[in-house]
Amino acid sequence: MKKQLKVPKFKSYDEELDFWSKINLADYYEPKDARSVSFPNLKPTSQPISLRLPNMLLDKIKEVANREGVPYQSKIKTELGRIFLGGV
């Protein structure tokens, strides 16, 4: 750590925003000061979407999901994650 960072009590959001926009954290911290943190109760955010699929495709997805014993929407999410995020 280079020097102690004194964070004041802020009276408003704008005052806090102004404070953080004017300082450079590199003046106060070294990269070696960083610590790994974990947020075990943090859930990934998701957003509902509307998606039109051909009936034949949706029927096939439901058939496969049913065979695997999972809800079809979960099957769609899993497969999209595997394809686009590499196995998530």
N, CA, C and O of each residue as an XYZ file, in Angstrom:
352
protein
N       0.839     -1.175      0.000
C       0.000      0.000      0.000
C       0.889      1.245      0.000
O       1.844      1.332      0.772
N       0.580      2.175     -0.840
C       1.392      3.381     -0.961
C       1.080      4.379      0.154
O       1.967      4.733      0.931
N      -0.157      4.829      0.239
C      -0.551      5.743      1.306
C      -1.994      5.456      1.688
O      -2.757      4.901      0.898
N      -2.359      5.835      2.896
C      -3.690      5.568      3.428
C      -4.752      6.380      2.682
O      -4.597      7.584      2.475
N      -5.816      5.711      2.289
C      -6.926      6.393      1.633
C      -7.976      6.704      2.686
O      -8.506      5.793      3.322
N      -8.278      7.966      2.875
C      -9.291      8.389      3.828
C     -10.571      8.717      3.049
O     -10.624      9.676      2.279
N     -11.585      7.899      3.272
C     -12.857      8.089      2.584
C     -13.792      8.850      3.520
O     -14.103      8.361      4.606
N     -14.246     10.037      3.120
C     -15.117     10.825      3.989
C     -16.546     10.277      4.012
O     -16.908      9.433      3.192
N     -17.337     10.757      4.943
C     -18.777     10.470      4.955
C     -19.414     11.387      3.917
O     -19.167     12.594      3.908
N     -20.222     10.815      3.056
C     -20.827     11.592      1.981
C     -22.244     11.999      2.348
O     -22.984     11.227      2.958
N     -22.614     13.213      1.974
C     -23.957     13.715      2.252
C     -24.929     13.367      1.129
O     -26.145     13.367      1.325
N     -24.385     13.070     -0.046
C     -25.255     12.756     -1.178
C     -24.509     11.842     -2.153
O     -23.289     11.685     -2.093
N     -25.271     11.266     -3.024
C     -24.707     10.411     -4.064
C     -23.792     11.228     -4.973
O     -22.715     10.770     -5.355
N     -24.223     12.428     -5.313
C     -23.419     13.290     -6.193
C     -22.075     13.634     -5.565
O     -21.057     13.691     -6.254
N     -22.075     13.863     -4.260
C     -20.829     14.170     -3.559
C     -19.879     12.971     -3.599
O     -18.673     13.127     -3.791
N     -20.439     11.778     -3.414
C     -19.620     10.574     -3.474
C     -19.090     10.349     -4.890
O     -17.923     10.008     -5.077
N     -19.936     10.538     -5.857
C     -19.541     10.377     -7.258
C     -18.409     11.337     -7.601
O     -17.454     10.960     -8.280
N     -18.513     12.561     -7.139
C     -17.484     13.556     -7.379
C     -16.152     13.142     -6.742
O     -15.092     13.281     -7.352
N     -16.222     12.634     -5.512
C     -15.012     12.198     -4.808
C     -14.289     11.096     -5.583
O     -13.090     11.198     -5.843
N     -15.023     10.040     -5.950
C     -14.400      8.892     -6.617
C     -13.926      9.232     -8.024
O     -12.987      8.610     -8.522
N     -14.551     10.198     -8.669
C     -14.131     10.551    -10.029
C     -12.832     11.350    -10.044
O     -12.162     11.430    -11.074
N     -12.471     11.946     -8.897
C     -11.281     12.797     -8.852
C     -10.027     12.106     -8.321
O      -8.937     12.675     -8.395
N     -10.160     10.891     -7.789
C      -8.973     10.236     -7.245
C      -8.512      9.114     -8.162
O      -9.289      8.555     -8.936
N      -7.236      8.806     -8.054
C      -6.654      7.706     -8.798
C      -6.242      6.647     -7.772
O      -5.322      6.871     -6.986
N      -6.914      5.504     -7.779
C      -6.624      4.464     -6.784
C      -5.207      3.925     -6.901
O      -4.690      3.337     -5.951
N      -4.576      4.115     -8.043
C      -3.185      3.677     -8.207
C      -2.249      4.483     -7.307
O      -1.134      4.044     -7.027
N      -2.690      5.657     -6.853
C      -1.891      6.441     -5.911
C      -1.923      5.842     -4.505
O      -1.090      6.179     -3.664
N      -2.880      4.959     -4.255
C      -3.081      4.422     -2.916
C      -2.792      2.930     -2.793
O      -2.460      2.450     -1.709
N      -2.914      2.205     -3.881
C      -2.773      0.756     -3.817
C      -1.807      0.233     -4.873
O      -1.697      0.778     -5.972
N      -1.117     -0.835     -4.509
C      -0.258     -1.577     -5.433
C      -1.042     -2.802     -5.911
O      -1.945     -3.256     -5.209
N      -0.721     -3.342     -7.077
C      -1.396     -4.565     -7.516
C      -1.274     -5.708     -6.504
O      -2.182     -6.533     -6.393
N      -0.168     -5.763     -5.770
C       0.009     -6.845     -4.790
C      -0.948     -6.702     -3.604
O      -1.109     -7.644     -2.828
N      -1.586     -5.535     -3.453
C      -2.551     -5.321     -2.374
C      -3.893     -6.001     -2.651
O      -4.696     -6.181     -1.735
N      -4.136     -6.374     -3.889
C      -5.419     -6.968     -4.255
C      -5.585     -8.330     -3.599
O      -4.637     -9.104     -3.466
N      -6.819     -8.597     -3.195
C      -7.140     -9.883     -2.579
C      -8.304    -10.515     -3.322
O      -9.185     -9.826     -3.834
N      -8.288    -11.819     -3.369
C      -9.383    -12.547     -3.986
C     -10.572    -12.554     -3.032
O     -10.408    -12.746     -1.827
N     -11.756    -12.345     -3.568
C     -12.968    -12.371     -2.750
C     -13.978    -13.325     -3.368
O     -13.915    -13.644     -4.556
N     -14.901    -13.767     -2.545
C     -15.941    -14.675     -2.999
C     -17.295    -14.140     -2.555
O     -17.431    -13.643     -1.436
N     -18.275    -14.237     -3.405
C     -19.633    -13.823     -3.095
C     -20.554    -15.039     -3.277
O     -21.232    -15.153     -4.299
N     -20.581    -15.941     -2.296
C     -21.301    -17.203     -2.474
C     -22.816    -17.053     -2.616
O     -23.461    -17.916     -3.210
N     -23.383    -15.996     -2.094
C     -24.836    -15.834     -2.167
C     -25.286    -14.969     -3.336
O     -26.478    -14.706     -3.495
N     -24.340    -14.528     -4.149
C     -24.670    -13.690     -5.288
C     -25.171    -14.569     -6.431
O     -24.476    -15.477     -6.885
N     -26.359    -14.290     -6.875
C     -26.936    -15.081     -7.959
C     -26.725    -14.351     -9.283
O     -26.864    -13.129     -9.348
N     -26.391    -15.091    -10.332
C     -26.231    -14.438    -11.635
C     -27.558    -13.808    -12.060
O     -28.626    -14.380    -11.844
N     -27.477    -12.660    -12.647
C     -28.701    -12.017    -13.107
C     -29.146    -12.655    -14.418
O     -28.331    -13.135    -15.206
N     -30.419    -12.647    -14.622
C     -30.954    -13.160    -15.878
C     -32.057    -12.220    -16.341
O     -32.604    -11.439    -15.563
N     -32.363    -12.315    -17.602
C     -33.364    -11.440    -18.197
C     -34.298    -12.292    -19.039
O     -33.846    -13.066    -19.882
N     -35.590    -12.154    -18.814
C     -36.527    -12.921    -19.643
C     -36.515    -12.407    -21.079
O     -36.414    -11.206    -21.328
N     -36.619    -13.336    -22.005
C     -36.690    -12.961    -23.418
C     -37.852    -13.697    -24.064
O     -38.346    -14.693    -23.535
N     -38.272    -13.206    -25.189
C     -39.295    -13.876    -25.986
C     -38.600    -14.392    -27.233
O     -37.918    -13.643    -27.933
N     -38.778    -15.667    -27.500
C     -38.078    -16.289    -28.616
C     -39.051    -17.168    -29.389
O     -39.684    -18.054    -28.815
N     -39.167    -16.932    -30.656
C     -40.049    -17.754    -31.490
C     -39.229    -18.888    -32.103
O     -38.217    -18.659    -32.766
N     -39.690    -20.105    -31.866
C     -39.035    -21.292    -32.412
C     -40.038    -22.069    -33.254
O     -41.231    -22.070    -32.949
N     -39.579    -22.721    -34.294
C     -40.482    -23.585    -35.059
C     -41.028    -24.681    -34.136
O     -40.313    -25.189    -33.272
N     -42.297    -25.036    -34.328
C     -42.927    -26.050    -33.480
C     -42.133    -27.347    -33.454
O     -41.982    -27.970    -32.403
N     -41.631    -27.749    -34.605
C     -40.886    -28.999    -34.685
C     -39.635    -28.960    -33.792
O     -39.316    -29.941    -33.121
N     -38.933    -27.821    -33.792
C     -37.745    -27.672    -32.970
C     -38.105    -27.674    -31.487
O     -37.451    -28.344    -30.688
N     -39.142    -26.927    -31.122
C     -39.558    -26.878    -29.722
C     -40.003    -28.255    -29.238
O     -39.689    -28.651    -28.115
N     -40.721    -28.974    -30.067
C     -41.138    -30.338    -29.695
C     -39.929    -31.235    -29.460
O     -39.916    -32.021    -28.512
N     -38.925    -31.127    -30.303
C     -37.711    -31.937    -30.157
C     -36.979    -31.572    -28.861
O     -36.510    -32.453    -28.142
N     -36.883    -30.263    -28.564
C     -36.231    -29.825    -27.332
C     -36.976    -30.382    -26.126
O     -36.354    -30.881    -25.188
N     -38.296    -30.300    -26.143
C     -39.101    -30.818    -25.029
C     -38.932    -32.326    -24.886
O     -38.871    -32.845    -23.771
N     -38.857    -33.021    -26.000
C     -38.670    -34.473    -25.991
C     -37.339    -34.849    -25.338
O     -37.288    -35.735    -24.485
N     -36.263    -34.172    -25.745
C     -34.935    -34.442    -25.185
C     -34.900    -34.074    -23.704
O     -34.370    -34.828    -22.888
N     -35.462    -32.922    -23.359
C     -35.478    -32.490    -21.958
C     -36.260    -33.481    -21.102
O     -35.839    -33.813    -19.994
N     -37.384    -33.948    -21.605
C     -38.199    -34.917    -20.874
C     -37.439    -36.225    -20.673
O     -37.493    -36.825    -19.600
N     -36.744    -36.652    -21.693
C     -35.951    -37.885    -21.611
C     -34.855    -37.751    -20.547
O     -34.518    -38.721    -19.867
N     -34.295    -36.524    -20.409
C     -33.239    -36.275    -19.425
C     -33.793    -35.885    -18.061
O     -33.042    -35.756    -17.095
N     -35.118    -35.696    -17.984
C     -35.746    -35.361    -16.712
C     -35.501    -33.940    -16.244
O     -35.427    -33.680    -15.043
N     -35.374    -33.014    -17.198
C     -35.173    -31.603    -16.851
C     -36.229    -30.757    -17.547
O     -36.735    -31.146    -18.599
N     -36.570    -29.606    -16.976
C     -37.502    -28.704    -17.671
C     -36.899    -28.232    -18.998
O     -35.692    -28.010    -19.105
N     -37.761    -28.084    -19.999
C     -37.238    -27.747    -21.324
C     -36.556    -26.383    -21.363
O     -35.590    -26.202    -22.104
N     -37.051    -25.404    -20.562
C     -36.409    -24.090    -20.566
C     -35.006    -24.173    -19.961
O     -34.086    -23.487    -20.407
N     -34.853    -25.019    -18.943
C     -33.519    -25.226    -18.370
C     -32.601    -25.891    -19.383
O     -31.414    -25.573    -19.460
N     -33.153    -26.811    -20.156
C     -32.371    -27.481    -21.205
C     -31.889    -26.469    -22.246
O     -30.740    -26.523    -22.686
N     -32.763    -25.557    -22.632
C     -32.381    -24.533    -23.605
C     -31.259    -23.669    -23.036
O     -30.271    -23.407    -23.722
N     -31.405    -23.216    -21.768
C     -30.369    -22.387    -21.137
C     -29.039    -23.120    -21.059
O     -27.987    -22.553    -21.356
N     -29.093    -24.378    -20.659
C     -27.869    -25.171    -20.530
C     -27.162    -25.317    -21.871
O     -25.946    -25.150    -21.961
N     -27.912    -25.623    -22.890
C     -27.325    -25.826    -24.220
C     -26.773    -24.513    -24.787
O     -25.701    -24.503    -25.391
N     -27.494    -23.418    -24.596
C     -26.979    -22.127    -25.071
C     -25.702    -21.750    -24.332
O     -24.761    -21.234    -24.934
N     -25.671    -22.007    -23.027
C     -24.460    -21.735    -22.255
C     -23.293    -22.579    -22.715
O     -22.169    -22.088    -22.828
N     -23.556    -23.856    -22.981
C     -22.501    -24.756    -23.444
C     -21.943    -24.298    -24.792
O     -20.732    -24.318    -25.012
N     -22.824    -23.894    -25.672
C     -22.408    -23.485    -27.020
C     -21.669    -22.130    -26.988
O     -20.594    -21.992    -27.571
N     -22.247    -21.151    -26.314
C     -21.713    -19.792    -26.401
C     -20.712    -19.436    -25.298
O     -19.895    -18.532    -25.473
N     -20.769    -20.139    -24.166
C     -19.860    -19.824    -23.074
C     -18.852    -20.924    -22.806
O     -18.062    -20.833    -21.867
N     -18.875    -21.942    -23.609
C     -17.877    -23.002    -23.485
C     -18.068    -23.923    -22.298
O     -17.128    -24.159    -21.538
N     -19.264    -24.444    -22.131
C     -19.442    -25.478    -21.122
C     -19.998    -25.010    -19.799
O     -19.908    -25.733    -18.807
N     -20.568    -23.825    -19.754
C     -21.141    -23.348    -18.491
C     -22.431    -24.079    -18.207
O     -23.074    -23.825    -17.189
